[in-house]
Amino acid sequence: YTEVARRDPDEEGAGVSGSVSSEDFPTSFTRGQKRRQNALCPRSYVLRRRFTLAGVITLFLLAATIATLELGRRRGHLASSFGVDDCEGGCKNGPLTVTTWNMAAINNNPFEYWITYDDDPRYEEIMVDVEKFLEEPGERDIAVKDVFKPKEFEKLKAKMAEVGWPDITDYWKNELKNRKIISEFMKDPLLGSKRLISMPDRVTNTINVVDSDEPVCRPTVINMYSEDLSNLDTWFDKWTSFMFKNSVRIPISETEFEETVPYKMLQPISKAKYPDITEDEAARSLPIQTLCGAIFDAILVHMMNTVVDPPVWQSLKKTMVENLNKQKVPHTVEILKRSYSSSDIIALQEVSSSFVITAQNHFADHYHVVPPSEIDASRDQNSILMLSKARFPNGATSEITDLVYNSFPEGVKVPVATGDILAITATDASGNDYVIASFHGDTNGLATIPVVDAILQTMASNELLANHKLIFGMDANTYQHGEPGKKQDVLEFASHFVSKGLSSCWGDRPNPENYTTFNARTYLQPQLNKACKSSEKREKGDVNPKDFILFANEQFEVVHTLK
């Protein structure tokens, strides 16, 4: 939570420094003449002691109350804010208060991250058993064809032929059916880098629909799917109906929706973007990723029913879904209202289209909720902005996201997707013009510097934007220890934005150990290369300084920051 004030060019250092004279010290710390007995001070020793005790207790209660309120305000999440804290819906004047938060709204897998679950020790036991199954499978490392049987493949092949996809019998026979389910399928790094498992899972895992408060979920272990998964035959029938039969209505804008079937939502996998995939696999990527996704889900169901009785894990999952997932939107709304309702600007990342509608309803009195004009309905990861109606009475005056995209260097591939960037203009109640942006970087942070440069280039090349003030909230996905060309180092990022005349809520040289994310993935998610053993959550988890608010150093100075 950060506070910044606009710089006054005529008053150097205003608001950040001061001096203390002898007159500022309490008289009890200075030498001087003896003071007269205060007429209000009782002469009785007993009375003085009682007054002193009452005063101490009063001060203690006051301090405890202030501390409790402050802890409640700060509790729980990264946020970086600038400004005063006592104006609901932001303030018309005074320092600018800004919050940024990656909500990770697409995460509907209750098992994806290690959590503390003291109320039910079975959680830890099950997750450790799953870890052992995958790390030390032994005789349980059976062939794919013994879990996803040939009869299931034939049924799936028929479904894929009906929708016009090419035959992949050769791929099933030569590449998949004889692999070991753990060592050669689940843990094959090439299947991971080709995105043949994670891509179909990302698109179809959880689908937000316009006609229900609850999403539609693919029949699998790793989402909120609530029906019985106690045997593979039952699972497969439900899985094929979901993928090829049941239609869903998905939002494509604030007012429009599209009726589709989940298989139509799958996207071809490009060799240009994922170079490990072969030309043949890329040409037939739709049926191949569908088959790999089916095998993956089958192995998960088989594994869970092997390590623990189905009623046990399914009951645990139901409780976790209710607490972690189904209540996520109401909890998020409550967090924003409780802790950040004083913010003038709130930049949110990885926001679902359904949350946009919820936020517009819940915050209508105090905020303009601004989604991108082109919402990403497939991945459902969108960057949005919330502008205080007190500070920005007219809301967004224009969206300039397309101008930012067009400012990328010609011929340079920047790893950004629809919905990752939102850039707008706005004018505050005092007539100051702003460019305000929200951005979610790619996993390795390689898009972050190009996007910052594109924002600055957009402002510099458009005379209508040249005098606007920049406020940029982002999940930069930077790392304490970067790798050149592979992972964006946080200090390299800082050096770059400083060279462009920008500063951040963490200063010009952020502390690499000032972490804004701390999580560790389990083995129940599609990217096993990111899984952390139960004993290595801290060492192998994602513990990095990722979240920033950027601004021009000549326009603002930080008053305070907290998270």
N, C-alpha and C positions, 0 to 999 in steps of 0.2 A: 504494500500500500504506500504509494509515493505522493509527495506533494511538490509541485513546482510552481514558481511564480514567473510572470513575464519579467524580462530584464528591463530595467530603466536605464537607458544609455547615459542619462545625466547624473546618475547616482551610483557610482562604482561600488560594488559589493553590498548594495542595499539588501537587507533582509537576511544576511548570512554572517554578519560579524557585529561585534559590539564591544563596549568597554565598561569597566566597573570602577567607580571611585570609592574613596573611603566613606562617603555618605551612604553608599549602598549597603554597607555592612551593618548587621545588627549591633545595637549599642553594647550588648553583652560581650562583643568581641573587640571593643575599643576601650582605651584608657581615658579616664576623665574624672570629673568631680563626682563625688558621691551623689546618688540621686535621692530625692525625697521619697519617703514612703508613699507609695501610691494609695490614694484614698480608697480605691476600689479593691485593694488587696487586704484581705482579712488579717488581723493581727494574730488570731488564734492559730497555733501550729496545726491543731487537728482539722480546723476548717480549711487551712491552706492545703493540707494533704488531701483532703476530700476533693477540693476544687481541682487540684493537680491530677488526681486519679480519674476524675470525670472527664477532664480535658484529654488525657491520654487515650481513654476508651473511645471518645468521640472521634479523635483523629484516626485511630485504628480502624473504626467502622467506615469512616469516609474513604480511607486509603483502600480498604478491602473492596468497597463498592466500586471505586474507580477502576481498580485492577480487574474485577470481574467483568465490568462492562467492556474494558479494553480487550480482554482475552476473548470475550464473545464476539467482538467486532473482528478480531484478527483470525479467528479460528478456521483452520482447515485447508486452505487452498493458496495457491499462488495468486496474488493479485498485485498489481503495481499501480498506485494511484497518485495523483497530484492534486492537492488542494485541501479545502476545508471539509470537515466531516459532519457538519450539523445541518445540512440542507437536504431534505428528502427530495429526490429527483434532481439533485445538483443545485448549484447556486447561480444567480444571475451575474454576480461580480465576484471579485477576489481571485485567489489562485485557482488554477485549472486542475480538476481532479480527474484522473484517468485510471482505468482498470483494464487489465488484459488477462484473459483466461482461456486456455484450451480445455473445453468441456469434455472432449473425447466422447461425444454423444453417440457415436456409432458403436461403441463397445457394449454389446448386449450379451456377451459371454460371461456368465457368473464365475466361471472357472479360470478365466484368462490370466489373472494376476494373483500372486500369493497375497492372502489377507490374514488378519488375525481373527480367529473365530473361537473365542474362549468358551462360548455357550455350548458348543458341540465338538468334542474332541475327535469325532469321526471324520471331520473335514481334513484335519492334518493327516490322519491315518490313510484315508483314501488317496490324497494327493501324493503322499510318499509311496504308496503301493503303485500308483500310476507311473511315477518316476522310475521305480524299480523295474516295472514291466517294460519300459522303453529303454532303460539303460542296461538292464541285465535280463534280457528276455529268455535266454537259454532255449529249452525245448518249445517254448511258446512262440518262437519266431517261425511260424508256419508259412506256407505259401499263400499268396494272394487268392488263388483259386479255391483255397479251403475256407476262406471267409466270404469273399465275393465270388459266388459259385458261377460256373459256366452258364447255368440256366438263367441267372440274373443278367449276365452279359447279353445273352440272346434277346431277352425282353427289352433291355435298354437299347440294344442295337435297332430293334424294330421301332422303338419310339423315335430314335434319332433319324431313322430313314423316313418316317412319316413327315418330319418337318423339313426334309430335303437336305440333310447333312450328309457328307460323304462317308462311305463305309470305312471303319477303322479296325476290322477283324484282324488284319495283319499286325497292327500295333498292339492289340490285346494279346495275341499269341506270342509275338516276338519280344515285346518290351515289358509287359506287365504281369501276366497271369502266373508266371513261375517265380517271380520275385518273392523274397521273404518279406513279411508284412512290416517288420521293424527295421532291420538292418539295411534292406534294399529298397524299401518304399518310404516309410515314414521318415527315415533319417537320410534319405538320398539328397545330398546338397544340390544336385542338378535339378531335380524336380522342384526344389525350392526356388532356385535362381531363375528357372523357366516360368515360374508363377503358375504352374499347372494345377496346383492345389489351392494356393492362397487367393488366386484371382477369382475362381468361381465361388469360393467361400465369402470373399468380400462383397460380391455383388448380390448373392442370394441368401446370405446368412439370416438377415433380418430386413424385412421390407416394410417401410412405413406406408400406410395406405390412407386414403382420404375419408373412408367411410367407417373408420373404427379408431378408438383411442389406443388400441393395442396393435402392435405390428403383426404381420404375417411372418412366421418363422419356418425355415427349412427343417424338416425332421432330422435333427442331429443332436449330439450331446452338448455342443458348445454354443448354445443360444438359449432363448427362453421357451423353446418348444416344450409343451406341457403334457403331450399325450404319451401313451405307453411305448417304451423302447426296450421291452424285456426280451425280445427275440428278433432275429434278423429278417425273417419272412414278413412279419408285421411291419417292420421298419421299411423294407424295400417297397412294398405296395404304397405306403404313404409318401415315400420319397419320389417315386415316379409320378404320382398324381400331382404332387406339389410342383414339380419341375415342368410337366408337359400338359397338364389338364386344367388346374385351378387358375382362374384369372384373378388379377389384382388391379386395383385402381391406384396409381401412384401420382403424386403431385409433380407437375413440371414447372409450375410458377405459383404465385400467390393465389391465382384465381382459376387455374387450369389443371386438369389431370389427364392422364393417359391410361387406358385399359390395356393390359398386356398379360402375358404368361411369363413366369420366371425365366424359362430358357431363352426368351427373346432379349432379356436384359444382359446376357453374357456378352462380353466384348472380345473380339479377336486379339490375340497376343502378338504384338509386333516384334520381329527380330531386331528392328532398329532400336527399340527401347529395351528389349531383353535379349542381348546378343547370344546367350547360351542356348536359346531355343533353335532347333534346326529349321531349315527352310520347309521341310515336309511337315514338321510339327506346327509351324506357323500357319501353313496353308490349311491344315485341318485342326486348328487350335480349338474351335468351338466343340466338336465332338470329343476330342482328346481331353480337354480340361473337364468336360462333363463326366467322362468316365473316371478320370482321376479323382474328381470330387466325390463321386459315388463310392469308389473304393476307400477313400479317406474316411468318409462317414461310417461305412460298414466296419472298418477297423476300430473306430472309436466305440461304436456300440458293442462290438465283440470284446474289446479290452475292458470296458467298464463292467460288463456282465461277467467277465472272468475274474476280476480282482475283488468284486464285492457283489452281494446279492442285489438284483435289480430294485427291489422295494427300498433298500437302504439308500443307494445313491440317488435314486429318483426323488425320494422324499427330501433328502438334503438339498438337492438342486432346486426343488420347488420352494423351499424356505429361502434359499439364497436369492432366487429370482425375485421373490416378493419383496425382499428387503433391499437388494442392491440395484435391481433393474427396473422393476415396475414402478418403484417410487422415485426413480432417478429424476424425472422431470419435475415433480412437485418439490423434491429436495433441492434441486438446482434453483428453482424459482425462489424458494425460501432463503437460500444462501444469498442470492443476489439482493433480495429485499432486506435481509437482516444486516448484511455486512457491507454492501456496496451501493446502497440507495442514495448515498451522497455524491456519487460519481457524476461528473459532467459528461464523460465519454466512457463507454464500456465496449471494448473490443473482444469479441468471442470467436473462437475457432472450433472447427469440427462440430458444427451445429447441425442437427437434423432439421429437415424441412418441417416436421411436426412441431418441434420446439419453437420455430419462428412464429407459428400461429399461436401457440400457447403464450409466448412472450408478448405478442401484440395484444392479446386479451388481458393479461395480468398487469402489464405496465403501461396501459394506454393513458392513464392519468398523468404520468410523469415523464414518459420516454417516447421518442420516435424510434421504433424498431426497424432497422434498415437492412433487409437482405439483399444479396446480389440480384440483379435483374434476371440472370440466368442461373437458376438453382440446379445443383447437381443432384438429380433424383436417383441416379444409379448408385454411386458411392455414398450419397447422402452425407457428405462432409462439406459444410459451407462456412465461410467466414462472414460474420455479420457485425453490425455496429448498433449500439444503442446511444442515442443522443438525448441529453436532458432537455426537456421542453422549456425549463427556466433559462438555461444557458443558450440553447439553440431553438428559439421559438418556431422557426420555419422548417426545422429538420434539415434533411439533405437537399441541397439546391441542384445538384447534378451527380450522376455517377460517371466516373472517368476510368473504370476498370479496363475497358477496351483500349484506351489510350496507353495504359501501362503495358498491356500485352504487346501492343504495337511498338513499344519502345525497346523491346529486346533486340539485341544486335541481329542483323539479318544472317541467317544460316547457322545460328547458334541454338542448340536444343536446350531449353531450360526446363527442368523436370517439375512443371506445375500442371495442375489439372483444373478443370472447371470447378469453380467454387472456392479455390484456395485463396484467391485475392479478392478483396473488395476495397475499392478506393472511391471516395466521394468528395464533394466540396460542401462546405457549410459556412454560414455566417452567424456569429454569436450576437447576443443582445446588444453588445456595444459596437457592432459594426465591423468586428475583426473577421477577416476571411481565413478559412482553413482548408487544407487538404488533410483528410482523416482516412486512415487505412487500417485494415485488419488482414492478417496473413498467416497461413499455416504452411510451414516449410515441409519439404519432403523429408523422409526418415533420416537421411544423411546430412541434411542442411545445405546441400549443394546449390539449391535454388535461392537461398537467402540473400547472398550478396548481389546476384543478378537482379532480383526483385527490388532491392533497395536502390540499386543504380537506375532501374527502369522508372521507379517513382520519381527520383530526382530529375532524370532526363525529361520525363513528362512535364514536370513543373518548369524546368528551365526552357523548354522549347515552345511552351505555350504562354504567350504574353498575358493571357487572362489569368494565369496561375502564378505568375512570377512573384507576386507580392503576398501570396498565401503562406500561412504558417503551417508547418507539417507536424502532425501527431500520428505516430505509427505504432500500433500495438501488434505484437507478433509472437508466435511460437516459432522461434528461429531454428530450432532443432540443432543447436550448436553443442559442442562437446568439450569437456574439460581437457581431454587428450584427443586431438583430431588426427587425421591421417590425410596427407596431401592428396587431393583428388578423390578421396573416398569419404571422409567425414570432416565437416566444417569445424575447425578449431575455434573456440570462443574468443581467444585473444587475437587471432588473425581477423576474425569478424570485427572485433572492436577497433583494431588498427585501421581497418578499411572504412568503417563509418566515421571515425574521427577525421580521416583524411578527406572526407566529403563534407566536413563542416558540421557533423552531427554529434550529439552526445546521447546518453541513455539514462534510464532511471537508476542504473548501477554505476554511473559515472563514465569517464572516458576509458578507464582500464578496469573492467569488472573483475572481481575476484573469481578465478576459475572454480573455487570450492564453494561459491555461493549458489548452491543447487536450488533449482526450481522444480525439479521432478525427481521422484524417488519411487520406482516401481520395479518389480521383477516378475517376469512371465513364468507361468507354470508349463507343464508338458501337455496341458489340454487346450491347445490352440494350434493353428495351422503352420506356424513358423517355428519349428523345433530348433532351428539354429539360434533362436533368441531365448530358448527355455533356460531357466536357472534351477539348479539343484536346490533342494530345501536347505542345504548347508552353505549355499553360495549366493544368497539373495543380495547381500550387500556388495560382494566383490564382482558379481556378474550382472547385477541389475542395471537398469537405466537410471543412473544417478548423475545428473548433469545440469549445467546452467543454461537453460534453453529459452527462457521467456524474457522479452524486452519491450520497453517503450522507447522509441527514438524520437528525437526532436532536434531542431536547429539550435546549436549551442549559443548563438547570438540572440536568440529569441526567448529562451526560457532557461531557468536555473532550477535545480531540484531543491525543494524545501525539505521533504522527507520521503522515504520509501519504506514499505514493509511488505511482507508476504505471509 
